[in-house]
């Protein structure tokens, strides 16, 4: 018997597998609407000149090649906490640098899995495909709460609240802070107070994925759900990162933060995190964190970055509006519901068969549910994309 014969094998990641298929597709007119990156017109740094300036300063001035502390750069942690939390007393939170937002989610999942009162993890019925994998790898039991109704194109808020009311105490609830992936449909700010009241009454732990902070309605409004949790005295986990909001995808800059009332418990969380990090990668990377810290701590670069972030958000809104208007001219079915979605993506809620038709017959690559990156739509291809989506909608849906 082979030494590794019993080692489990896994299917390739669905989105990254489709990205590979796109690369291998010989058609010259193929269109990539897959990945969650901002590469409008192939601009370097995703259009962030503030990032380019901070990177230039880093390479010109860097003299220290030593390891960072296990938890990461203290200045970076303070700046990211202020960005993600707003104002919060330093005695009420701990945080560590992570390997991207994925690493931040992993560290938070590990903290929860090793807590004495750990229970179930509740995840939206539609969510980023990696969420379930991250928590399952910690041996945690997963449950799914209803989120988006594919038929009505609206949120199932009553179903969500009902599940939270019945969830066992100390369960963890994964929540998208803004720009829900894949649906783009965010919980209205008016609904958060009631949701947080339920969370507090049931003694649940909200874990916010903040990958797209600022891309829905601006930083202050987008982090409002976290602020409401802090104001309510709710123990809260946050996973933030620089991939999307600074276009530092390959730099893998992440932040995990925990907000809690008990200082002794916070010390335990930090001690556990440092032990975990030491056993996994010892010390985080320096370059990307230095760039982010330079921007957030420098008033001029910070102002420039926020203006650029707002500009990208406005660009996404304009592309979304152009898509919706163009669909009115070609489709027998309204796609106006996409106008109320937020962030990088549009989500028509296609069946797997419809998405396959788009890919195989028309060379238009989306995820299995038809999620498409608005950044992939240009003046040159919008006509093909909209006609393709109109055709896909008429394509027979799955009967299963």
Steps between C-alpha positions, in 0.01 A plus 500: 500500500625851415593723792256766379228272365253603769567872456171661390482664159287806429347662195660826384354823636201582281587863423874450463430195286284713270777761487736229377242389244479859377875513452489179297200608288637572148215735399632850440169667589457330840396726789617455860243612759622261769744621759451747784775743406499860381705532179312768310676564170804310631600781737784409733414499870133484399499875441644591844777755450518523881617139507762568235633796700510306827675209331759734351573646843527151648762384251693829522511514879486139620801406706357250747484144364439343839199290598185672614356395838285187493180704515624740232566873487341680796449817295328301225273333755401833654429653158297200383303491824413868455401433137285194574359593843503878510573635847530228763685486831834321465413280798202351315673341201795291389617438147764329292636533151384216274578355159227681311132499586496122463769470766302732725191282464713193570643648820156605621361155425788345694438722803133406502562128442731487802272697733336295774145605402545463123186386323363520148601742228219665302583603142278669237333265252682693227854597591862502386590140421802497732303583815369149558843351430673725754266408784470133404879470517471586870256213553210737565139403430347722231143618464365728227259786557271620218629815338398570139184381326593403145144543375406835654857639482453631855653418838323248722537710813221327689660162437838632609361641825306181573816291470694736726224486761521119504881475489664346808668749731867586424460394137708699251324687217694593188377830356604699193552856620433645154508408129368150563685242292354368271159670502601864555183532707577650840293499816347852525641714781147534639490122565829472689378624841242219521749239375759611756236496775428135414873424495543654845193329648617160371863566603620434145837612360487696173803454273513772234675447169605854399675427170326783311490778760417831331375358171129499591424844643829627643715398797291654777168354386648164399649436845181609677390142583827446688458834679151396610639176644768692690244745637279209609788335687491190277809280469596543136758353259617684189703383199635784290753517221679719248444288190191679374513841666866566415532268196783319682379153402833320493637675808260300722438767761234403751370598843311296757347691789297391802288741704401383848419645841727277710868601492617163634315323220656734246845413635414132461389558140822684414715235669322227304537690173872554551550132577300408190695739276835386641416141410375588151726772356683660796490858377290691245630679192628857517461671159123510444433597860751786476317633193158485667634653822664785307171583331278477807739694727589778254219762474583588140526142374193405705296777339621402153423132563147575624435717194624220276289244686194720452589542134514124446166459678346761273651329196344170608163671545525649150585164344211339688261769380622465139450123518146529637402759237653291222311191621171689470567535128575133430324283759139394520549472877594786732848497651427818698548310827876512432487880544451462877797266541829635634871449441703319237236256385168462328296192585222384266451170686544278195483123515817299443365413155453865409851588616635203303315623190661842540844345529485217248288659229583869532844510663377715791645377829302546824472291815249215521224737619578755233683737735696741282769756574389843383863590432502255211231696315634761259362722225636247252330191644184626674287423194621138490462460875144633517382302196667193649325545834167546322559173313606321818186610682287339230711183510312212674555509873591195705198295607680347796 
